[in-house]
Amino acid sequence: MTRRAYNFNAGPAALPLEVLQQAQETFVDYNGIGMSLMEISHRSKEYEALNAETASLLLELLGIQSGYQVLFLGGGASMQFAQIPLNFLKPGTVGSYIITGSFSEKAYQEAQIVGEASIAASNKEGKWRSLPKAGDIVIDPKSSYVHMTTNNTIEGSQWSDIPDTGGIPLIGDMTSGILSRPFDASKFGMIYAGAQKNLGPSGVTVAVIRDDLLAEEPKHLPVMLRYTTHAKNQSLYNTPPVHSIYMVNLVLKWVKEQGGVEAMEKRNVEKSKLLYDVIDASGGFYSGNIDADSRSIMNVTFRLPSEELEKQFVKESKDHNFVGLAGHRSVGGIRASAYNAVPYEACQALAEFMKDFQQRNS
């Protein structure tokens, strides 16, 4: 078998090797039915069972026992930037946005196209370095919802304390942080996540929506844009991305086998600490992009003394079997995305490479 790369891609991202191997075994013949899962009808009993099991597994891992529906949707998390205000932003109300990075800013901009949107808090002037404090968040009382991004993939920050929105439904984009650490799901009216970071491959977006937000059907919208359409049909109104959902199923089972979200957090803290310790001990050779109290355990971002050294770092890293360490094209620098499926050994190897690179280039 070819040696596995140290995969630090931001998304599509690393998948557990065990999951890939299991999917490979069932690729041609799924559970002895004589067909691949990609060939069977989404109305078949085999797929309907898989669909229901996947939704149930996600709720279990999130600690949700009742009161929420799981939807499997298309269009990526970016589609949700528009679909959320289309469904929930009623005339005379406001969508409030906590802006902490590029993706939450894009969500706010989409809402402005649909209706009225306001900024409840923003750390843009501080170059995203530190997340807003509770006292900095001012929510318009006319808000129909408050939107936040719980982990900022590009910038490298992550919320540890979920803000209190005082009864106004809180909506969380958890694309790059879902299942990385426990959180109180009851604080949210809706959470959503593109699968391609911590849940599986690209091609499916997961939304978990509280029942009261699905009580009123927005009949002014095309049928496919209504969350109620997908909720009433268990995400089977149209043909879903069957194989992507199957991969999500396998990843959820893998997370459960590892000990659940609590075990994931413990591993993720240990993995990210390896890298942050090198940054903090480097005497400024490596400089973190985010203040220590707001750092992400998923996306570790930092800079080197010059762009030339950053380019050299990325070039040499490829020669040492590392993949995906260049920062996002909009900000540059270095980014190591150490999602759930990235093994401890990969972060250990990167930490050693960082130390060696500093010694040779200081």
Buried (B, 14 or more C-beta within 10 A) or exposed (E): EEEEBBBBBBBBBBBBEBBBEBBEEBEEEBEEEEBBBEEBEBEBEBBBEBBEEBBEBBBEBBEBEEEBBBBBBBBBBBBBBBBBBBBBBEEEBBBBBBBBBBBBBBBBEBBEEBBBBBBBBBBEEEEBBBBBEEEEBEBBEEBBBBBBBBBBBBBBBBBEEBBEBEEBBBBBBBBBBBBBBBBEBEBBBBBBBBBBBBBBBBBBBBBBBBEEBBEEBBEEBEEEBBBBBBBBEBBBBEEBBBBBBBBBBBBBBBBBEBEBBEBBBEBBEEBBBBBBEBBEEBEEBBEBBBEEEBBBBBBBBBBBEEEEBBEBBBEBBEEEBBBBBBBBEEBEBBBBBBBBBBBEEBBBBBBEBBBEBBEEBE
